[in-house]
Amino acid sequence: ATADVSSRIVGSLTVADNVPKPFRLKNPGVQLHITVKDDKGVVIEHPEHVGYRATDYCVEVDDNGFMKPMAEGDCDVVVNVADQYAKVKLSVKD
């Protein structure tokens, strides 16, 4: 049996700017929406190994990109796919 293996190079990563400003502590949470394109500009529908990381404790973000406010303050969520990174700046207020 042969497997059809295709490797796509991730060319760009963007994160939709859908987070309320300011992000209130009472907010139930927001799903981050990302768009990943290959080196030819074609959208990759189901990118593998997407990483989400908060730079500080003002928000919590899970492995699927669902983000909840945790404490007042300013922080970023960093999203990465392959060698591409995108950052979402956040300001959490009461």
N, C-alpha and C positions, 0 to 999 in steps of 0.2 A: 504494500500500500504506500502511496506517495501522498505527502501532505503539501498543500498549496500554501506556502508561507510567503507573505509579502510584508516587507518592512517599510513603514512610512515614517518619514522624517518630520518631526513636529516643527513647523515653521513659525507659528504664532499662537499666543494664548491671550484671550481677553476675558475680562470679567464684567458682566452687566452691572451698571450703576443703579441697582434697584434697592439699595439699603436706605431707609429713611434717615434724613439728617435733621436734627440729631437723632440718634438711635436711642430710644427711651428704654429705661430699665423695665418698664411694664410690657414692652413688646414681647409677644410670644415667640418670636424668632423669625428669621428670614432665610430662605433658600438662596444660596449664591448660584447664579447661572453663568456658566463659562462657555466660551466658544474656542475650540481648538482647530487650527488649520494646519495642513501639511505644507511642505516647502513649495508646493505649486498653488497654494491658496485654496485648496479644496477642504471643506469642513470634514473633520473626523468625527463621526457621529458618537462613537463610544470609545473615547480615549482611555487607554490603560494607565494605571498607576498615577492617578491624580492625587496630589498631596495638598492638604489644607493645614495651615498652622497659624495660630494667633501669636503675635509678638509680645503680648502682655495679657494680663488677667481680666481686662475689661470685657472681653467676649470669650465664649467657648464655641469652638467649631468642630463638628464631627467629620468622620471620614467621607461623608457624602456631600459636605459643603453646607450643612444646615448650621446656622449661627444663632446663638442666643446671647443677649446682653447679660453680663455678670456683675459688673461694678462700674461706677462712674470713672471716666477717664478717656484718654486718647490712645488708640493702638491701631495696629494694622493686622489684616489677615493676608498671609502670603499663600498664593496658590502656585503649585508647580506641576508641570507635565514635561517629562523628559528633561531637557536643559532650558526650558522656557519658564519664566516666572512672571507673575502679575501680582500687584499689591492693591488691596482695598483699604483706604484710610477711613477710620471710624472715630466717632466721638460719641461716647455713651453719656447720657445725662439722665437725671432723675425724672 
